[in-house]
Amino acid sequence: MDFKNKNIVDAFWCSIEGLKILLQEKAARRELLLLPLSALYIVIFQPALLFILWLIILPLLILSIEALNTAIEYTCDKITMDKSNKIKKAKDLGSAAIFLSLTAYGIVLFLGLFN
């Protein structure tokens, strides 16, 4: 397949394949649970529209970051399975990105309780 001549339909199907790969990851399946948690929070607390948007957008961003982290891990593992300090740093940075995004979600939930 010639990747530089892809059209929007081909790009869509590549995205679907990526989502299938992502959902095979245990961490992504756990993070996917943030969407029903957000929905439950919205039903119970009936927050303002802007807050509802944050509760929907943040889990999607977290899943996006998880996809990038998974891509980093796959790439690093393809390069070498040997122990490497630089590979460890790359994987740790991906993990840190997930941690920070989950922290942001937690802060939004927490602050919403007092709004």
Secondary structure by P-SEA (a helix, b strand, c coil): cccccccaaaaaaaaaaaaaaaaacaaaaaaaaaaaaaaaaaaaccccaaaaaaaaaaaaaaaaaaaaaaaaaaaaaaacccccaaaaaaaaaaaaaaaaaaaaaaaaaaaaaac
